[in-house]
Amino acid sequence: MALLGALRVCLGAALCVSVISCGGGGGGGGGGTTTPPPPPPTVNTTSVIVDQGPATGSGSVNTLFTSVTVCVPGSTTSCQTIDHIQVDTGSYGLRLLAPVLTLTLPVEKLSNGNSLAECTQFVDGYSWGPVASADLTIAGETAKSLPVQVIGDSRFTTVPSTCSSTGTQEDTVAKFGANGILGIGPFQLDCGDCDTVVHPQYYACATAANCVETLVPTAMQVPNPVTLFAADNNGIIIDLPTVAPAGAVTVSGQLIFGIDTQSNNQSGTQTVLTVDGNAELLMTFNGQTLAMSFIDSGSNGIYFADSSISTCTTTGLTTFYCPANTLSLGLSIQGANGVMVNNLVFTVGNLETMLNADPTFNVFPELAGTLPAGNAGSFDYGLAFFYGKRVAVAVEGNKTSVGTGPYIAF
Amino acid sequence: MSDNRSNEPNGAAPLKYLRRITMPLIRSGEIRIAALSGALLIASLGPRIAFATLGEAEMSVHSDVAQLNASIKSSQDRAGYRVHEIQLPGGTMLREFVAPDGNVFAVAWNGPTKPNLRQVLGKHFDTYVSAPKPKFADRRHVNFQQGDLVVQAGGHMRALSGRAYLAGAIPAGVNLGDLH
């Protein structure tokens, strides 16, 4: 098993060197005929970068990417490494854009023989495509026969009306802004109750043109991929350096798998904030108690409502803040476990000034945007929160030395 | 796509009739009966009924309830408008705000999935979905305005919220912050 795992990983060129250097990773352990020495630890870190996004995209800011290697299940030759996969702690599951996928991944079949497809609902639109099975390798970690969504798959071009009626379709790299997305938030699955309640999310397809909403067993749903790793499967850590206030062209850091499972992912004295049933926290800003707040690597700014701060006047930017002078503001965050972080200071810059300073920048730690008053009750602290921090996200039901997921710690 | 809404002229007359008979029931507080009778009547009228919500008459609330296989959880009079709270089968809550002139001027939602926006935005849906993606968009925010139509949304996977309203139709004195 371990040998096979090593071979498979090495087909993904980008990851080959690191895997060889550690002797093939901890692909499973069993199967040896003699008692081996303790295996070297699995490589559990991979690099992440904030840059302009995929070549065929239209540019992005404050968007974190990594690369993954996927294989047809069981194959060591039908594999592909895909770059510019967005790293998202605000969603769950690996989703790949079919236009960049060169493999044909087998579509999951429900017990009645129907193919399983998904309508993934994001705030700004939906992504439609089949749920397929893939062997995922990232760093030295492997999730075998992982349910993944293939977005924009040419085998399933007919979008059911209950899906298309939820908004704008995002099934190309340009519209999606990434070659795929790696959802590694604090929950296990991309749906809380799709095994017992029908949503316009999972669909049974008797034919590709005839898909209807369906219940789906949890084992077939698209999971947080970390939960299917053999080890280091209780959460993740994102470690990014501090960024200069004016911004940067790129910033690189590490995505580390597991918490308290290896020497490089030990918990320390950080604050542990348990998240609630919606993966949310209670933040207090400017005297307002905002119970639907969250920290999210998938948000590209710091989003909150404050009518006293000037917004930008440039066309297309009017929902972002453009204060005359940079503002330092205070924020308190409370976890569902009652733990408080008091007076965390964040900075709001002038977006027009930032963009004029250097048009090549993709990293803006002080970029902030408005939330409409009707969405009050929320403070959305995006990727800027992660700059200069080491942030752990523990998956629900998993223990670490400092708590039980779902939690975020920093 | 080009569905029942093309028959709006045919549906207009029955709508007025339905509104007359169901509204007093709501006012008397017998919400479940009102919802049930509305749903049954709508169902009996079949596909000729005009549906759509935003900008339509209050009766379209009941059309939504029927089309979405949902139930009215509460109907509440507030200063300057009325709110119908509709529980969708998947758990999402949809609220429809009715002005004194009897028209729906705003809708709002929150839950694990979005409501059928083609249904609740009605004729405004196509305007919304055909707009190009704005600069610096991410997957967590919508802040759309075109003419009178405003669509705003936020949240993240498994907890989505949003609202849409017609800026020119908001009754005097209504606070935008209350429309959620």
Interface residues (C-beta under 8 A of the other chain):
Chain A: S58 V61 T63 D88 G90 S91 Y92 T120 Q121 F122 V123 D124 S161 T162 S164 S165 T166 G167 T168 Q169 K175 G177 G183 G185 F187 D190 C191 G192 D193 V197 V198 H199 P200 Q201 N278 A279 E280 M292 F294 D296 G298 S299 N300 G301 Y303 G316 L317 T319 F320 L367 G369 T370 L371 P372 A373 G374 N375 A376 G377 S378 D380 G382
Chain B: M1 P89 G90 G91 A108 P112 T113 K114 P115 N116 L117 R118 Q119 F125 Y128 V129 A131 K133 P134 K135 F136 A137 D138 R139 R140 H141 V142 N143 Q152 A153 G154 G155 H156 M157 R158 A159 L160 S161 G162 R163 L176 G177 L179 H180
